[in-house]
């Protein structure tokens, strides 16, 4: 389902709730007894491995999709990584199950410990489904590779507000080169405000992130310029009073020794 369709049907609060409760919403899955053994799986071609995992994904039932992910991890180990990535790419598979495949690959990526493997999640940042983009953000955040975080920077302007909120958390953790510019730029992105100019979620979260990043701003020598940029935004005629107040509180926090 495309973003515009989903956003028309679901308000931001519902999207955020769906994101937070994803494991519960995916609870219709269970780990049935898999017919394929680990030895058989290892000897299968990549195509056959994909078919096996897809079939298990389709037939599994459980109280928590974490049970299924754990079973894949224990039974097939890292051999399941690339087949799961392949399933997550299949647009004919429902987004819910593509998301599960992506989370399975994320779990296995921590065992592979390689930047080249983590790069497999980057293309999902441009997926048409916000759910899959969210899963990719989770994967990159878990990998904690600052350099790969650069691929997240453009998503500060993602069409889905729920994703823009999530991006701030990812950038705050990875802080790749360009993070400060992206955060400041998002404060002037019109989609982050309602028709009256009142901030919607993102601006307030960005300001809190800037406060948390203060030590890094000091180390980078960009604290003064950041405060200056905030002052300019605060003084703009079209800045909403509520936003002015939030900016001033942020400036106060940034200037405290």
C-alpha positions, 0 to 999 in steps of 0.5 A: 500500500502506498503512502498517500493511500495509507496516510489518507486512511490513517491519521498520524496518531494511528500510524505511530500506534501501528508502528509501536504495536507492530509485534502485537499486530503481527501476533497471528503468526506461530512457529509450526514444526518446520519440515525442512531440516537445517542440513537440507536447507544448507544444501538447497539453492538460494531459490529453493531456500527462498521458497522454503522460507516463504512457505514457512512464513505463509503457514506459521502461526504464533503468539508472537512473530518473535518466535518465528524469527527466533526459530529461523535464527536457531535452525537456519542461522545466517544462511537465511539472511539473503533469502529473507532479504529477497522475500522482503523485496517481493512486492507481491508479498503483503507488506506485513509479511515483507516486514517480518522477513526484513526483521528476520534479516535484521536479527541475523545481520547482528550475527554476520557483523559486516558492513557489506551485509548491512548495506542490503537494507539501504535500498528498502529506505526508498520502498513505496511502503512506509512499513518497510522503510520503517523496518529498514530504519530499525535495521540501520539503527541496530547496526549502528554504522555511522557511515551508512546513516548518510543514506537516512539523511534525505528521509528527513523529508519523507512523505510519511510524517511517522517516518520523519519522526523515526528518522530523527531517532536514527540520526540522533544515534548514528549522527552521520556527517550532515545530521545537523544540517538535516535537522535544522533544515527540517525545522523549515519544512512546511509539511511539519506544520499544520495550516496555521503554522503550528508544529506537528511532532517533528519540530519539537522532537528535532529541538530535543535532539539538538539539546541531546547532541549538544556535546557533539556540537561543542566538539564539532565547533558548531554550537554557536552557528546552531544557536544562530540558526535557531535565533533566525528561525525564532525571529521569522514573522511566520514562526508560530508562537508555540514554535517560538517558545520551544525554540527559545527554551532550546536556545536556553538549554544550549547556552547553559554551561 
